[in-house]
Amino acid sequence: MNVKETKTILIADDNDEIREIVRVLLESEHYRVVEAVDGDDAVRKVDEQIDLIILDIMMPGKSGFKACIEIREKSSAPILFLTAKTQDSDKYMAFSVGSDDYMSKPFSYTELVYRVKALLRRYYVYRGKEKNAPASPLLQIRNLTIDTGSHEVRVDGREVVLTDIEYQILLLMAQNQRKIFSAQNLYESVWEEPYFYSCNNTVMVHIRNLRKKTESDPQEPKLIKTVWGKGYRIE
């Protein structure tokens, strides 16, 4: 990996030892690492040079959840929560505030590297954000417009900011209009990981977030429909 290809990862954790472990691990994979000691520090350090963010949840001052919300206001880079909190409610909240992935401590070094590489691959290769990515046409469905070249999404002409995962789900369904996607279909296609029953909640949260951003009334969606007992589709 040459200098131009080097990706920059921000790790935010108030535990010096954890930051050191993650930094050494990622630098051994030729990533550039920026460290933040808490949530406020993380928000300050996120800019267009940051390609991926790793956040703890329990940090002094601003929590990882609050930091994630503020980061999402200025960056669509993938966010991975790396935390000791293991409750399903914590995972649900993490995805609700805009994260792309979630890992619990203690963590496998190999798995962390795998997830980082997978998130970056999806963000840059599948979204075509590398400099030499070819331009693609507009995709129009009702009041929704997806520019698959620039990855801009607009509803009634208003730009909608999506996370990488949200964009991939929306694009997949829009490119296959009226096709029903089960939670398993979506998870295995977008996350590229084996599906387990617990993954259903992960998909559900992302669909809910998409509806909030693309529907005038998320409670009565007209674009992303639920087909009871089967899954979701765009009409």
Secondary structure as a PSIPRED ss2 file (coil, helix, strand):
# PSIPRED VFORMAT (PSIPRED V4.0)

   1 M C   1.000  0.000  0.000
   2 N C   1.000  0.000  0.000
   3 V H   0.000  1.000  0.000
   4 K H   0.000  1.000  0.000
   5 E H   0.000  1.000  0.000
   6 T C   1.000  0.000  0.000
   7 K C   1.000  0.000  0.000
   8 T E   0.000  0.000  1.000
   9 I E   0.000  0.000  1.000
  10 L E   0.000  0.000  1.000
  11 I E   0.000  0.000  1.000
  12 A E   0.000  0.000  1.000
  13 D C   1.000  0.000  0.000
  14 D C   1.000  0.000  0.000
  15 N C   1.000  0.000  0.000
  16 D H   0.000  1.000  0.000
  17 E H   0.000  1.000  0.000
  18 I H   0.000  1.000  0.000
  19 R H   0.000  1.000  0.000
  20 E H   0.000  1.000  0.000
  21 I H   0.000  1.000  0.000
  22 V H   0.000  1.000  0.000
  23 R H   0.000  1.000  0.000
  24 V H   0.000  1.000  0.000
  25 L H   0.000  1.000  0.000
  26 L H   0.000  1.000  0.000
  27 E H   0.000  1.000  0.000
  28 S C   1.000  0.000  0.000
  29 E C   1.000  0.000  0.000
  30 H C   1.000  0.000  0.000
  31 Y C   1.000  0.000  0.000
  32 R E   0.000  0.000  1.000
  33 V E   0.000  0.000  1.000
  34 V E   0.000  0.000  1.000
  35 E E   0.000  0.000  1.000
  36 A E   0.000  0.000  1.000
  37 V C   1.000  0.000  0.000
  38 D C   1.000  0.000  0.000
  39 G H   0.000  1.000  0.000
  40 D H   0.000  1.000  0.000
  41 D H   0.000  1.000  0.000
  42 A H   0.000  1.000  0.000
  43 V H   0.000  1.000  0.000
  44 R H   0.000  1.000  0.000
  45 K H   0.000  1.000  0.000
  46 V C   1.000  0.000  0.000
  47 D C   1.000  0.000  0.000
  48 E C   1.000  0.000  0.000
  49 Q C   1.000  0.000  0.000
  50 I C   1.000  0.000  0.000
  51 D C   1.000  0.000  0.000
  52 L E   0.000  0.000  1.000
  53 I E   0.000  0.000  1.000
  54 I E   0.000  0.000  1.000
  55 L E   0.000  0.000  1.000
  56 D C   1.000  0.000  0.000
  57 I C   1.000  0.000  0.000
  58 M C   1.000  0.000  0.000
  59 M C   1.000  0.000  0.000
  60 P C   1.000  0.000  0.000
  61 G C   1.000  0.000  0.000
  62 K C   1.000  0.000  0.000
  63 S C   1.000  0.000  0.000
  64 G H   0.000  1.000  0.000
  65 F H   0.000  1.000  0.000
  66 K H   0.000  1.000  0.000
  67 A H   0.000  1.000  0.000
  68 C H   0.000  1.000  0.000
  69 I H   0.000  1.000  0.000
  70 E H   0.000  1.000  0.000
  71 I H   0.000  1.000  0.000
  72 R H   0.000  1.000  0.000
  73 E C   1.000  0.000  0.000
  74 K C   1.000  0.000  0.000
  75 S C   1.000  0.000  0.000
  76 S C   1.000  0.000  0.000
  77 A C   1.000  0.000  0.000
  78 P C   1.000  0.000  0.000
  79 I E   0.000  0.000  1.000
  80 L E   0.000  0.000  1.000
  81 F E   0.000  0.000  1.000
  82 L E   0.000  0.000  1.000
  83 T E   0.000  0.000  1.000
  84 A C   1.000  0.000  0.000
  85 K C   1.000  0.000  0.000
  86 T C   1.000  0.000  0.000
  87 Q C   1.000  0.000  0.000
  88 D H   0.000  1.000  0.000
  89 S H   0.000  1.000  0.000
  90 D H   0.000  1.000  0.000
  91 K H   0.000  1.000  0.000
  92 Y H   0.000  1.000  0.000
  93 M H   0.000  1.000  0.000
  94 A H   0.000  1.000  0.000
  95 F H   0.000  1.000  0.000
  96 S H   0.000  1.000  0.000
  97 V C   1.000  0.000  0.000
  98 G C   1.000  0.000  0.000
  99 S C   1.000  0.000  0.000
 100 D C   1.000  0.000  0.000
 101 D E   0.000  0.000  1.000
 102 Y E   0.000  0.000  1.000
 103 M E   0.000  0.000  1.000
 104 S E   0.000  0.000  1.000
 105 K C   1.000  0.000  0.000
 106 P C   1.000  0.000  0.000
 107 F C   1.000  0.000  0.000
 108 S C   1.000  0.000  0.000
 109 Y H   0.000  1.000  0.000
 110 T H   0.000  1.000  0.000
 111 E H   0.000  1.000  0.000
 112 L H   0.000  1.000  0.000
 113 V H   0.000  1.000  0.000
 114 Y H   0.000  1.000  0.000
 115 R H   0.000  1.000  0.000
 116 V H   0.000  1.000  0.000
 117 K H   0.000  1.000  0.000
 118 A H   0.000  1.000  0.000
 119 L H   0.000  1.000  0.000
 120 L H   0.000  1.000  0.000
 121 R H   0.000  1.000  0.000
 122 R H   0.000  1.000  0.000
 123 Y H   0.000  1.000  0.000
 124 Y H   0.000  1.000  0.000
 125 V H   0.000  1.000  0.000
 126 Y H   0.000  1.000  0.000
 127 R C   1.000  0.000  0.000
 128 G C   1.000  0.000  0.000
 129 K C   1.000  0.000  0.000
 130 E C   1.000  0.000  0.000
 131 K C   1.000  0.000  0.000
 132 N C   1.000  0.000  0.000
 133 A C   1.000  0.000  0.000
 134 P C   1.000  0.000  0.000
 135 A C   1.000  0.000  0.000
 136 S C   1.000  0.000  0.000
 137 P C   1.000  0.000  0.000
 138 L E   0.000  0.000  1.000
 139 L E   0.000  0.000  1.000
 140 Q E   0.000  0.000  1.000
 141 I E   0.000  0.000  1.000
 142 R C   1.000  0.000  0.000
 143 N C   1.000  0.000  0.000
 144 L E   0.000  0.000  1.000
 145 T E   0.000  0.000  1.000
 146 I E   0.000  0.000  1.000
 147 D E   0.000  0.000  1.000
 148 T C   1.000  0.000  0.000
 149 G C   1.000  0.000  0.000
 150 S C   1.000  0.000  0.000
 151 H C   1.000  0.000  0.000
 152 E E   0.000  0.000  1.000
 153 V E   0.000  0.000  1.000
 154 R E   0.000  0.000  1.000
 155 V E   0.000  0.000  1.000
 156 D C   1.000  0.000  0.000
 157 G C   1.000  0.000  0.000
 158 R E   0.000  0.000  1.000
 159 E E   0.000  0.000  1.000
 160 V E   0.000  0.000  1.000
 161 V C   1.000  0.000  0.000
 162 L C   1.000  0.000  0.000
 163 T C   1.000  0.000  0.000
 164 D H   0.000  1.000  0.000
 165 I H   0.000  1.000  0.000
 166 E H   0.000  1.000  0.000
 167 Y H   0.000  1.000  0.000
 168 Q H   0.000  1.000  0.000
 169 I H   0.000  1.000  0.000
 170 L H   0.000  1.000  0.000
 171 L H   0.000  1.000  0.000
 172 L H   0.000  1.000  0.000
 173 M H   0.000  1.000  0.000
 174 A H   0.000  1.000  0.000
 175 Q H   0.000  1.000  0.000
 176 N C   1.000  0.000  0.000
 177 Q C   1.000  0.000  0.000
 178 R C   1.000  0.000  0.000
 179 K C   1.000  0.000  0.000
 180 I C   1.000  0.000  0.000
 181 F E   0.000  0.000  1.000
 182 S C   1.000  0.000  0.000
 183 A H   0.000  1.000  0.000
 184 Q H   0.000  1.000  0.000
 185 N H   0.000  1.000  0.000
 186 L H   0.000  1.000  0.000
 187 Y H   0.000  1.000  0.000
 188 E H   0.000  1.000  0.000
 189 S H   0.000  1.000  0.000
 190 V H   0.000  1.000  0.000
 191 W C   1.000  0.000  0.000
 192 E C   1.000  0.000  0.000
 193 E C   1.000  0.000  0.000
 194 P C   1.000  0.000  0.000
 195 Y C   1.000  0.000  0.000
 196 F C   1.000  0.000  0.000
 197 Y C   1.000  0.000  0.000
 198 S C   1.000  0.000  0.000
 199 C H   0.000  1.000  0.000
 200 N H   0.000  1.000  0.000
 201 N H   0.000  1.000  0.000
 202 T H   0.000  1.000  0.000
 203 V H   0.000  1.000  0.000
 204 M H   0.000  1.000  0.000
 205 V H   0.000  1.000  0.000
 206 H H   0.000  1.000  0.000
 207 I H   0.000  1.000  0.000
 208 R H   0.000  1.000  0.000
 209 N H   0.000  1.000  0.000
 210 L H   0.000  1.000  0.000
 211 R H   0.000  1.000  0.000
 212 K H   0.000  1.000  0.000
 213 K H   0.000  1.000  0.000
 214 T H   0.000  1.000  0.000
 215 E C   1.000  0.000  0.000
 216 S C   1.000  0.000  0.000
 217 D C   1.000  0.000  0.000
 218 P C   1.000  0.000  0.000
 219 Q C   1.000  0.000  0.000
 220 E C   1.000  0.000  0.000
 221 P C   1.000  0.000  0.000
 222 K C   1.000  0.000  0.000
 223 L C   1.000  0.000  0.000
 224 I E   0.000  0.000  1.000
 225 K E   0.000  0.000  1.000
 226 T E   0.000  0.000  1.000
 227 V E   0.000  0.000  1.000
 228 W C   1.000  0.000  0.000
 229 G C   1.000  0.000  0.000
 230 K C   1.000  0.000  0.000
 231 G E   0.000  0.000  1.000
 232 Y E   0.000  0.000  1.000
 233 R E   0.000  0.000  1.000
 234 I E   0.000  0.000  1.000
 235 E C   1.000  0.000  0.000
